[in-house]
Amino acid sequence: MTTSVTLLFFSGRRDPTWAAGETAALARQLSRVPPPIPSENLGYRGFLVRSNDPGMSRELLVRGAPEVERFLLRSGAAQLSPEVIDAVGAAISDIV
């Protein structure tokens, strides 16, 4: 079973994707996600979580759920530059 997280952030280049590590913790976080806030902006547009794990949605867009977004951002910290982490963190704070 695999679960991946994609940060929807870049325009003109591939968005970073990583394997979700702790799927049990992720499933708990995702159970509290409200419908996403639409975005037509350039830059941060949320996180796309894809899974074939039982009990998880096959595909879920996470945006407008700051605690869950920060959890997902932390899960990909090893794949992301400090500048991207800072920019996404600021964007998450600005949404709510």
N, C-alpha and C positions, 0 to 999 in steps of 0.2 A: 504494500500500500504506500502511496506517495502523496504528499501534499506540498505544493509549491506556493511561494509568495512572489508576486511581481510588483515592484514599485512603479506606478504610473507617473512618470516625472519628466522624461526627456522628450524633446521634439527633434526629429531628424537623426536619432540614433536609438539603438536598442535599449529598452528599459531593463534594469537589473532584475534577475530572478534568482531565488535561492530556495533550497529545500527547507521546509519548516521543520524545526528540530523536535520540540516537545508538542506533539499533536494533541495530547490530552489537555494540556494547558491552553493550546490554541482553540480547541473545540469549545472549552468553557468560555473563552473570550468571545468567540464568534456567536455564541448563543445569545449574546446581549446586543448584537448589532442592529441598529434601526435601519430603515431603508436609506440608501445613500443620498447625500445632498448632490444634486447635479452640478457638473462643472463643464464649462466650455472654455476655460482658461488654458493658456499655455502654462507649463510648469506642473506643479503637483496636482494630480487628479485622483489620488487615492491608492489603495492597494487591491490587487486582484488575487484572491486566494482560490486555487484550483486543487481539488482533491478527489481521489478515488477511495478514500477511507470510509468505511461504514459509519453512518451517523453524522457525516459532514456533508454540507452542500457541495455539489460538483464544482460550482463556480459562484463566487460571492465577491461583490465589489464593496469595499469598506471605505467609507468617507463620511465624516460627520459623527464619528464615534471616537473622540480623542484618546480615551484610555486604550482602546483596542488598536488604534493607529500607532500609538507610541509603543505598544507591545510588539507590533509587527515591525516597526522601525528598529527596535532593539534586536529583534531576531535576525536582521540582516546587516547588523553593524560591521561584521567582518568583510562583507562584500562592498560596502559603501565608503566613499571618502568622507572625511570630517566635514567638508564643505556641503556635501549633499545632505548629510545627517542634520546639520544646522539649518539648512534651507527648508528641508521637509518639516523639521520640528517647529520652525517659525510658522510655516504654512498651516500646520495642524492647529496651532494656537489661534491663528487668524480666522479659521472657518467658523468656530463656535461663537 
